[in-house]
Amino acid sequence: MAEKIPSWPKVTIRLYDDHNAEVKIAGRSHPVNHHDPRQAAIALVSERSAQLGRPVKATAVESDGASWPLIIHPDGRVEAVEVETRKGNKPIWPIIVATVLAGILIAATALYLTVFSKGDDVTKPTESPKLPPLPEPSVGPDQFAARPVPAGWSKNASWTVDIADNSVPAVSPDGTEVAVLTPDQKIAVFDAGGKVLWQDKVPRDAQSPVYTIIDSKQVVAVASPETLYYWAGDGAEATEIELPDSAQVQFFGTSPLIEMGNDAGASVVSGGQLKTVPNQPRGSTMLLAEGDKTLMARYGGPLYWSQPDKDLQKVDPKPPQGATEIDHIVAASPGRALVLWKTAAADTVIPVVQSTVNGSIVAICQRSEEGDVEGWQWVPDTGNKVAAWGECLIDLTRHTTSQYPEFRPLSITGTTIYGTVGNDPFAVTPGHPSHALAANTARPWGIAGGHAIVVQDSVVYALDKK
């Protein structure tokens, strides 16, 4: 029967102690303080089930971290979903509530809503909800012998950890943390020395973690097809935001942008909720989100900023010398838009990096054939020090550029740009000579403390400096 019940809304019941629990319905938190928190929590979910006119799925999590999938009906009945790995263990939730009559549960709901939900003293848990303790992954030193190490780093890895197949690590912008998905379906966050700071369970289909900003705070986010999860750190529980069918989460900007699919527009995350992006101009494309603001652009310009409850703001890119008009806006990253400008010469364009705040010029690349530029990849540095737009290497601090023929950028670590010329790997810093790398040299995902974070065969290695 469980497979016939829609997964929406996502419901989680967490028991903290003998009096405190929390019910999350579609990402919205409902603290419970009651002499029987299980009964009060199920009564609350049962009421939502009655509003929907159907049973709902829920996950009940005990204070020790044990969890049980349940089905809760409008009349208060509770069923346990059979899970093979738990045969022989009887879940306490259905045992406690199966014999409770629907009338009692409904009365409990009314009691909760009218009495226990009044006043801060009874609706909040006695302590802030924290993540339950989980078995820690195996972490230890090793040697990185699979392929050549990047310049300046040794083969010695002070710590290593296995990660989920087809996942990649995330290094925090300040280099103090590394977040990974573990093979046993958890997100684990480490300090630069390999110590586990906190962990939480994630769905099997969760995507790789990303450091981003929500409500002006840095968080670690993980998206799945049904839910966006994000954690503020320090062991605090995740905020969960239910995603509609066909929704896609992209992290091109400083904050997540949720493309709703089926021509339904997009949303940003604000206050733990999805807020629709308003006032999208006809013929424009959404590029990225920064907080609750969304950057959009028409193919031939201009740029637009949209923000809930505010008027649409237009940004006109400033033309470089020798330009006639905008050919088209190529892409954007935080604070930067890539604009190709037409010139008097046919098929010759000026690639310009421009501010998304006021349209001013950040950097001007060498005039090029439009057909050549179309294949250039934009690789910015999250620290806003350097960037590469195909063959154009940019020093964002000095606002200068240099041309590196046939260079294809792949990634940036610090101020070093890794890429290829033909099939050969190279590394270069704008304004300095390039140097060739050994074939198949590992490229760092970031620098955490004094370690370069590299990956090989679903293992993260924290390499020591040479």
Secondary structure, DSSP 8 states (H G I E B T S, - for coil): -GGGS---S-EEEEE-SSSEEEEEETTEEEEEE-SSHHHHHHHHHHHHHHHHTS-EEEEEE-TTS-EEEEEE-TTS-EEE---GGGTT---HHHHHHTTS-HHHHHHHHHHIIIIITSSHHHHS-SS--B---------EEEE--SS---TTEEEEEEEEEE--TT---EE-TTSSEEEEEETTTEEEEEETTS-EEEEEE--TT----EEEEETTEEEEEEE-SSEEEEE-STTB--EEEE--TT-EEE-SSSB-EEE-STT--EEEEETTEEEE-----TTEEEEEEETTEEEEEETT--EEEE-TTS--EEE-----TT--SEEEEEEEETTEEEEEEE-SSTTEEEEEEEETTT--EEEE---EEHHHHTT--EEE-TTSSEEEETTEEEETTTTEEEE-TTEEEEEEETTEEEEEETTEEEEE-TTS--EE--TT----SEEETTEEEEEETTEEEEEEE-
